Amino acid sequence: MTISKKMQQYLTGGSLIRKLFEEGAAMTKDGSGKPVYDFSLGNPSLDPPVEFMHALRDYAASPPEHAHSYMANAGLPAAREAVASQLSTEHACSFSAANVLMTVGAAGAVNVALKALLDAGDEVVVSAPYFVEYGYYVENHGGRLVVVDSAPSFQLDVQAIVAAITDKTKIVLITNPNNPTGVMYTQESLNQLGDALAEASGRRGKPIYLLDDAPYRKLVYDVPRCTSSFDAYPYTLMATSHSKDLSLPGERIGFLALSPQIDDVDTLHAACAFSARILGFVNAPALMQYLTASLQKATIDLRRYRERRDRLYTALTAYGYQMPYPDGAFYLFPKVPNGTDFSFVDRLKRQRVLTVPGSGFGKPGYFRIAYCVSDVTIEGALKIFEEAAKQAN
Ligand SMILES: Cc1ncc(COP(=O)(O)O)c(C=O)c1O
């Protein structure tokens, strides 16, 4: 085998979850003609909003000169200005283009930030359940992922985070709203975290950064706007994208925003731009930067996801499933009624309903349902969820 030992380890690790995925994928092509209810992936089912199509048409009618050239690693000034101006309306601080770096999705933004900040052995604290890719990213940048549990409500357990802080802690990484729970952190819990990080940073004489991975920030259903990490803590970076709010995951467009309150923020911005170069991203896709610059206020039709959330949450809780209230994103994270998360997910899979075991997010005993799927899929699966709950009791 010529691949690296690390890659061998990654490819063989997590084999149970991969097996479930592979069997699920095979099911969709088994020729039985029976439907498969696939809730396993966070791939948006809605098309991009009509504003995106209009922007694309206008662009094609009169493209700017040299539109497809290399550019500054941080991205097009017009795109960065548009993002900064939108962020200034969402948070208490005032952003400029100098605080923004256009990136290859939220994943690119998180990686650029980690690359810019981490020295070998530095620790990154995350709260379980968490997006599984973080482990790979942090390790790739020489860091060490330190996992703490969230509070029983799936809000942040600030005391647990504080207890995990050592002299090597460089970053606390959160996802708000959360994947896989759909929970949005309250402003109060973000403020508590901010106060605790300010205290710990002061004590150590060096800052701990708060990296808020927020690709679902505009997918909140009960309030006009997601809670703000920038308002809670000065040393905040936010990674986000238009993968979910404009349904453009295949176009790989996002951005990293740095709080203007970070000391020497220009050096951090330069380090992030250099990181984009080293990681081979060079710059975010040019066409998408042109288009999304004019779409900072647009979103997919949020009502469609809200209806699906309400339908599933109401039905599943009536069947007896327990789960945190999903304020946002497009996930539900119920507790398995009995048995392990693997056995329960396997049981659903045999009924052709595909979900993901909580172990895949560092939280055994739960399973994730991604409801960015059609109404037909939801309606078809409800009976099976109901039966599975009955059998479990
Ligand atoms: C928490 C979280 N972060 C990052 C990403 C990656 O997003 P993007 O497609 O914008 O890179 C996802 C995608 O599902 C996610 O759920």
Ligand as a Chemical Component Dictionary entry (heavy atoms), coordinates in Angstrom:
data_LIG
# 
_chem_comp.id                   LIG 
_chem_comp.type                 NON-POLYMER 
_chem_comp.pdbx_formal_charge   0 
_chem_comp.three_letter_code    LIG 
# 
loop_
_chem_comp_atom.comp_id 
_chem_comp_atom.atom_id 
_chem_comp_atom.alt_atom_id 
_chem_comp_atom.type_symbol 
_chem_comp_atom.charge 
_chem_comp_atom.model_Cartn_x 
_chem_comp_atom.model_Cartn_y 
_chem_comp_atom.model_Cartn_z 
_chem_comp_atom.pdbx_ordinal 
LIG C1 C1 C 0 -20.963 22.488 10.718 1  
LIG C2 C2 C 0 -20.495 22.493 9.308  2  
LIG N1 N1 N 0 -19.374 23.159 8.993  3  
LIG C3 C3 C 0 -18.921 23.199 7.738  4  
LIG C4 C4 C 0 -19.597 22.559 6.716  5  
LIG C5 C5 C 0 -19.058 22.648 5.341  6  
LIG O1 O1 O 0 -19.758 23.661 4.654  7  
LIG P1 P1 P 0 -19.311 24.179 3.234  8  
LIG O2 O2 O 0 -20.039 23.370 2.221  9  
LIG O3 O3 O 0 -19.731 25.587 3.195  10 
LIG O4 O4 O 0 -17.842 24.017 3.141  11 
LIG C6 C6 C 0 -20.775 21.854 6.984  12 
LIG C7 C7 C 0 -21.470 21.131 5.932  13 
LIG O5 O5 O 0 -22.385 20.379 6.111  14 
LIG C8 C8 C 0 -21.228 21.818 8.324  15 
LIG O6 O6 O 0 -22.355 21.175 8.666  16 
# 
loop_
_chem_comp_bond.comp_id 
_chem_comp_bond.atom_id_1 
_chem_comp_bond.atom_id_2 
_chem_comp_bond.value_order 
_chem_comp_bond.pdbx_ordinal 
LIG C1 C2 SING 1  
LIG C2 N1 SING 2  
LIG C2 C8 DOUB 3  
LIG N1 C3 DOUB 4  
LIG C3 C4 SING 5  
LIG C4 C5 SING 6  
LIG C4 C6 DOUB 7  
LIG C5 O1 SING 8  
LIG O1 P1 SING 9  
LIG P1 O2 DOUB 10 
LIG P1 O3 SING 11 
LIG P1 O4 SING 12 
LIG C6 C7 SING 13 
LIG C6 C8 SING 14 
LIG C7 O5 DOUB 15 
LIG C8 O6 SING 16 
# 
